[in-house]
Amino acid sequence: MSGKDAGTRPFSHVSSTNYHQPTRVHTLVIALSVAVATAFAFLAATSFTSTSSSAYLQTHAQAIHSQTPNFSKETVLSRCAAMKVKPGPPQHFLSREESDRFEPGTNATLIRNAIIFTGRNNGTEVIHGDILLDKGIVKGLGKISGRVIDNITNLTIINANGAWVTPGLVDLHTHLGVLSTPITAGAIDLNSAKGPILPWLRSIDGLNTHDDSYELAIAGGVTSAQVLPGSNNAIGGQAFIVKLRKPKDHSASSMIVEPPYSLKLPGDDDFTDYTPFRWRHMKQACGENLKPYGNRMDTMWALRAAYNEAMKIKVSQDEYCAKAEAGFWDSIITPFPDDLKWEMLVDVLRGKVKISNHCYEAVDLDAMVRLTNEFQFKIASFHHASEAWMVPDLLKRMWGGMPSIAIFATNHHYKRESFRGSEYAARILADNGIPVIMKSDHPVLNSRHLIYEAQQAHYFGLSPNLALASVTSTPALAAGLSHRIGVVQEGSDGDVVLWDSHPLRLGATPVKVWIDGILQVPVPSRSGKENYVEVGKGKEGNEWKESPETPNWDKERNETIRWDGLPPLEGRKTRSTVVFTNVKEVWKRTRDGDIELAFSAQMSEASSIKMGSVVVEEGKITCMGLQCADIHENDGQMLDLHGGSISPGLMSYGSPLGLEEIASEPSTGDGETYDAFRSYVPKILDDVGAVVRAVDALMFGTRNALTAHRSGVTFATSSLAKPIFLVGPDAHVISGLSTTFRTGSAHAMQSGAIVQETVALHIVMGKSNPGFRAVSVSTQIAGLRRLLYGWESSDRETGAWFRKAAEGVVPLVIDVDSADIMASLLILKADVEDKIGSRMRMVFAGGAEAHLLAEEIGNADVGVILTTARPFPFVWDQRRILPGPPLSNDTTLITLLEHGVIVGLGVRSAWEARNARFDIQWAALESSARISQQQAYALVTRDLERLLGVRGIDDETADLVAYSGGSVFELSSKVAGVISPRRGSVELF
């Protein structure tokens, strides 16, 4: 993961590769993993100190030379010969008749009439035809002879009806199994606290076969994944590529793809033709995450010292073999020189290991390139690599050739190292001829949504072939396994995915998934009852089979390069007249806050679309229709929207947007507040609950806020509430009052910057996170009961605001995921209302298990804000999610709406706010046509505002967003400007 190096917090210094700040995954992992993993690792190894780099390397007590020779000439010569063999598939691998992973009894499958992305030729090869899967491999591709088909018994035939088929997706950076979900303290095997250099550790030794994420990842089309150790060590250990299906023997070892000979698995003798050719894999890291062992200089010395030790062994082995091969047996008086601790690094120096290197900044990339040249080994891929796009020429100077770069699409700014990360990085790297890989860093991002990373990369400029290759053939090539995974070719593994739409279309969902020719999706019913899940409803048109059109980002990309990743994000503001032409539709807010269609293009008699124009004067629309442009042709600036639209700005909720700049940098945020449930509250506050107001901590001009603004998210409601499962001790039961502000404002005193100073009262509830014991749930509810009963004086902040919440004057927003805790809260609500004769405005935020109580929540008139549109069972409180297609017909959102619950959508991390438009589009698509676009729009506008108690956003005050090239729901569009009646201006980008 990425690590949020959180110093002394028990949940903050544990990271694996990218632990950011709250987001189902970004902070989830940041706090969760980062905290959990390292916290436990450090508790388990208190005897190791950070001063041990050189001393550590001296502690391997095994002598390389023994004085008692015990070997055969044949064994020595065989081993010497094996050292010179480069890994790779046997010459006739693709002509094999059966996979080594084939499970007897598996039916053959013929997929007919498909559009097949093979992954070959840099992702450019697309075949129209059939695929035959048999004995665990692809036996036929394209036009398959009838005689071949006739000779197969037990054949299942699937008609793809022109749908897309791709290789199974390959996630090159995950922590599946070593940070298993739901995360519990007993199954955290992410980072070791035993020192900075640990090449002898193996992730397979900690691979939990009961991780709920395997099935979820398969449901997203992921069939293979690299399981990496964490990133708190300079060398974290050996990694392994695994298939995600459950093998018959239920063992972790059987999940490994081409297990290296060094693993010594039972039955290895059966594969002697392959074992010498198998790649090994290893995790390295540099940068912030290694601070427990010193600074960057310490890290590089630890690496250099380790490789120097390995080099000594390699030289000894080479000298030994030179004598043996020359026949100087009399001079050989010792066994073959080796050391179990360092044999992995010796293999690195011999070019037998594919290294995945966690590394963000140019300074660290430069140091690693120097290291490769000093010791002459190659790094296969740099991961996270936020600044790799800035130094392409440096990457090309790596010893052995340039690496692949594995990155996030839009997950940036969560730590200082990632601050210059860019959504345009994939395109810039590709333009420089550097292979691009999109990865999840699961569970930082849910591996199930790996294809979403490719979709976003494509949206921001990466070509369709490279975008699809970035999650199939490119990571497979970087892992040394492109002969069998990540591609569809005769002889490759039978890992394929049949999609309901073009894979690069937002919301694309697997209809069927095969791994080793064995059907994994639809998931076979364990109860014996039919479990039919409808996938793809609403995507029947031919346009769904085509790659989506995307905007031109040349200007923004060049600006990013020019400004070293930090281009100015503010637009050009004007109070003059602006005329938008070629407008397809206009949506506006009504006086009561609803959204209605105000203008739509018309069809002419010649069946062509007649676009309209919109005139804006001093931030207000004064004309819209077919003739407006003609009337105002000479009145002001003309801006062609190319069939775009104008619609109300969206609102973000649930993240610390506007309260921090860099999630893991304390100096860029609000700082610590007092927790009345755990600590003494200073007398200066004179308030038992230490109620604080988020408005007092607002920061304007943060890059996440301005990026959200440029993405159509013009409002945000933020609070100081932090979920317990994400941040452990930094979560406070009483989390104060939220505030609503404009994301594009310069400062708090600017006109219209603060929309509403105080919005809702916030409470955080939940069980302990895996690395920190929280206040008990019973204590949390007891405290809340007392406050709602009015037992605190109303002349103090705590008493006054809880009285308002009890009386329904302000919403009481409770961050909670567990259905059991929600049930207790519903009972408490009824009790309070009966006691004081009020009607509380209670809202559940989070709501992972809300579907289990949908009827009760609806009857109680409680609203729900789902703080992730796509649920994930990160911790125990969230384990009973409703995953949606292809695993279930319903989603939590649909279930709640069908029971009359008002629902809003939010996010956990500030960087996610920009993607609100994608979230609502995805929610609509995942509903199987049960949610209209207008209903989806309300999830982040009208309904979210009503749940939070945000007032006064109407026709006179609501910002409008102009989209060029399409609507808010189309990947072809991008934001061209923001119209602000409140500020009397138009901001153009």
Summary of the structure (lengths in Angstrom):
residues: 989
radius of gyration: 29.2
end to end distance: 34.0
largest distance: 101.7
contacts: 3802
relative contact order: 0.11
helix: 31%
strand: 22%
